């Protein structure tokens, strides 16, 4: 697990970007079954009351990518599964927490199945969320993207892998507020839908 965790009555001020990654990558295979890639937890959070995070941009990724076959004429390889984990940017637990991001926020918990000439791997999205808890606030000054896509792997003269989206969400609790200045993309499966903020 990878996280930036600012607790009660504390502050973090980052001039540049915060990047938190807990991605999983399955290994390739020459015959047999390629490895599964399973995302972990990637969290950026201001919690417990009076916590503040200020940054230029934030990226949190807990994606999983299944392994594929090594190039050959007939490998007999089954692609690995890719399973997204849990990626979240939030002000939660306690009141009066705040996060002010002047640039982009990208939250990804996608699953990408690996290619296989015997059978392609499945891609299963996890949970990606942007959240403001009770009486807490969160502001994003540019693009916001929350992605829990599931993409099946490519088949080589066989059926492609299953792709199943997970949960992508933006939300608040009582008294919480989220101010999104730029375009907002929330997707649990391609193609992407675009929402322009007012």
C-alpha positions as CSV (number, residue, x, y, z in Angstrom):
1,X,0.0,0.0,0.0
2,X,1.1,3.6,-0.7
3,X,-0.3,6.6,0.9
4,X,0.0,10.2,1.9
5,X,-1.8,10.6,5.2
6,X,-2.1,14.0,7.0
7,X,-3.7,13.7,10.4
8,X,-5.4,16.0,12.9
9,X,-4.5,19.7,12.9
10,X,-1.6,19.1,10.5
11,X,-0.7,20.6,7.1
12,X,1.2,19.5,4.0
13,X,2.1,22.0,1.3
14,X,3.6,20.6,-1.9
15,X,4.7,23.1,-4.6
16,X,4.7,20.4,-7.3
17,X,2.9,17.1,-7.6
18,X,1.9,14.3,-5.3
19,X,2.2,10.9,-7.0
20,X,1.1,7.7,-5.1
21,X,1.3,4.4,-6.9
22,X,0.4,0.9,-5.8
23,X,0.2,-0.8,-9.2
24,X,0.5,-4.5,-9.9
25,X,2.1,-6.0,-13.0
26,X,1.9,-9.7,-13.9
27,X,4.9,-11.3,-15.6
28,X,5.0,-12.5,-19.2
29,X,5.1,-16.2,-20.1
30,X,6.4,-18.3,-23.0
31,X,3.7,-21.0,-22.8
32,X,1.6,-21.7,-19.8
33,X,-0.1,-18.9,-17.9
34,X,1.2,-15.4,-17.5
35,X,1.1,-13.7,-14.1
36,X,-1.8,-11.8,-12.7
37,X,-1.4,-8.1,-11.9
38,X,-3.3,-6.9,-8.8
39,X,-3.4,-3.3,-7.7
40,X,-3.1,-2.4,-4.0
41,X,-4.2,0.7,-2.2
42,X,-3.1,4.2,-3.2
43,X,-4.4,6.9,-0.9
44,X,-4.0,10.7,-0.5
45,X,-6.0,11.8,2.5
46,X,-6.4,14.7,5.0
47,X,-8.2,13.2,8.0
48,X,-9.0,13.3,11.7
49,X,-10.0,17.0,11.8
50,X,-8.3,20.2,10.8
51,X,-5.9,18.5,8.4
52,X,-4.9,20.4,5.2
53,X,-3.2,19.4,2.0
54,X,-2.2,21.9,-0.7
55,X,-0.5,20.8,-3.9
56,X,0.0,21.5,-7.6
57,X,-1.5,18.2,-8.8
58,X,-2.3,14.7,-7.4
59,X,-2.2,11.3,-9.0
60,X,-3.2,8.1,-7.2
61,X,-3.0,4.8,-9.0
62,X,-3.9,1.3,-7.9
63,X,-4.2,-0.4,-11.3
64,X,-3.5,-4.0,-12.2
65,X,-2.0,-5.2,-15.5
66,X,-2.0,-8.9,-16.4
67,X,1.1,-10.4,-18.1
68,X,1.0,-11.4,-21.8
69,X,2.7,-14.0,-24.0
70,X,6.3,-13.5,-25.2
71,X,6.4,-13.0,-29.0
72,X,6.4,-16.3,-30.8
73,X,4.6,-18.2,-33.5
74,X,2.6,-20.6,-31.3
75,X,3.1,-20.0,-27.6
76,X,0.0,-21.7,-26.0
77,X,-0.1,-18.9,-23.4
78,X,-3.0,-17.7,-21.3
79,X,-2.9,-14.0,-20.5
80,X,-2.9,-13.0,-16.9
81,X,-5.8,-11.2,-15.3
82,X,-5.5,-7.5,-14.3
83,X,-7.4,-6.4,-11.2
84,X,-7.7,-2.8,-10.0
85,X,-7.3,-2.1,-6.3
86,X,-8.5,0.9,-4.3
87,X,-7.4,4.5,-5.2
88,X,-8.8,7.4,-3.3
89,X,-8.2,11.1,-2.7
90,X,-10.3,12.3,0.2
91,X,-10.9,14.6,3.2
92,X,-12.6,12.3,5.6
93,X,-12.9,11.2,9.3
94,X,-13.4,14.2,11.5
95,X,-14.5,17.7,10.4
96,X,-12.8,20.7,9.0
97,X,-10.4,18.9,6.8
98,X,-9.4,20.5,3.5
99,X,-7.5,19.8,0.2
100,X,-6.7,22.5,-2.4
101,X,-5.2,21.2,-5.6
102,X,-4.4,23.9,-8.2
103,X,-3.9,21.5,-11.1
104,X,-5.1,18.1,-12.2
105,X,-6.3,15.2,-10.0
106,X,-6.1,11.7,-11.5
107,X,-7.4,8.7,-9.6
108,X,-7.1,5.3,-11.3
109,X,-8.0,1.8,-10.3
110,X,-8.2,0.1,-13.7
111,X,-7.7,-3.5,-14.6
112,X,-6.0,-4.5,-17.9
113,X,-6.0,-8.2,-19.0
114,X,-3.0,-9.6,-20.7
115,X,-2.9,-10.9,-24.3
116,X,-2.8,-14.6,-24.9
117,X,-2.7,-16.9,-27.9
118,X,-4.5,-19.7,-26.0
119,X,-6.8,-17.4,-24.0
120,X,-6.7,-13.7,-23.2
121,X,-6.8,-12.5,-19.6
122,X,-9.6,-10.6,-18.0
123,X,-9.5,-7.0,-16.8
124,X,-11.5,-6.0,-13.7
125,X,-11.7,-2.4,-12.4
126,X,-11.4,-1.7,-8.7
127,X,-12.6,1.3,-6.8
128,X,-11.6,4.9,-7.6
129,X,-13.0,7.8,-5.6
130,X,-12.8,11.5,-4.8
131,X,-14.6,12.2,-1.6
132,X,-15.2,15.0,1.0
133,X,-16.4,14.0,4.4
134,X,-18.5,15.8,7.0
135,X,-17.9,19.6,6.9
136,X,-14.7,19.1,4.9
137,X,-13.8,20.6,1.6
138,X,-11.9,19.6,-1.6
139,X,-11.1,21.9,-4.6
140,X,-9.5,20.9,-7.9
141,X,-8.3,23.7,-10.2
142,X,-8.0,21.8,-13.5
143,X,-9.0,18.4,-14.9
144,X,-10.5,15.7,-12.6
145,X,-10.4,12.1,-13.8
146,X,-11.7,9.1,-11.8
147,X,-11.2,5.8,-13.6
148,X,-12.2,2.3,-12.6
149,X,-12.2,0.7,-16.1
150,X,-11.9,-3.0,-16.8
151,X,-10.3,-3.9,-20.2
152,X,-10.0,-7.4,-21.4
153,X,-6.8,-8.6,-23.0
154,X,-6.4,-9.2,-26.8
155,X,-6.9,-12.7,-28.2
156,X,-4.6,-14.1,-30.8
157,X,-6.9,-16.1,-33.1
158,X,-9.2,-16.7,-30.1
159,X,-11.7,-14.9,-27.9
160,X,-10.7,-11.7,-26.2
161,X,-10.7,-11.4,-22.5
162,X,-13.6,-10.3,-20.3
163,X,-13.5,-6.6,-19.3
164,X,-15.6,-5.5,-16.3
165,X,-15.6,-2.0,-14.8
166,X,-15.5,-1.4,-11.1
167,X,-16.7,1.6,-9.1
168,X,-15.8,5.2,-10.0
169,X,-17.4,7.9,-7.8
170,X,-17.3,11.5,-6.6
171,X,-19.2,12.3,-3.4
172,X,-19.6,14.1,-0.1
173,X,-21.0,13.5,3.3
174,X,-23.1,15.9,5.4
175,X,-21.8,19.5,5.0
176,X,-19.0,18.4,2.7
177,X,-18.1,20.3,-0.4
178,X,-16.2,19.6,-3.6
179,X,-15.4,22.4,-6.1
180,X,-14.3,21.1,-9.5
181,X,-13.1,24.0,-11.7
182,X,-12.2,22.1,-14.9
183,X,-13.6,19.2,-17.0
184,X,-14.6,16.1,-15.0
185,X,-14.2,12.5,-16.3
186,X,-15.8,9.6,-14.3
187,X,-15.7,6.2,-16.0
188,X,-15.9,2.5,-15.1
189,X,-15.6,1.3,-18.6
190,X,-14.6,2.8,-22.0
191,X,-15.6,4.8,-23.9
192,X,-15.1,7.8,-21.6
193,X,-18.0,10.2,-20.9
194,X,-17.1,13.9,-20.5
195,X,-18.9,16.3,-18.2
196,X,-18.0,20.0,-18.4
197,X,-18.3,21.8,-15.1
198,X,-20.1,25.1,-15.0
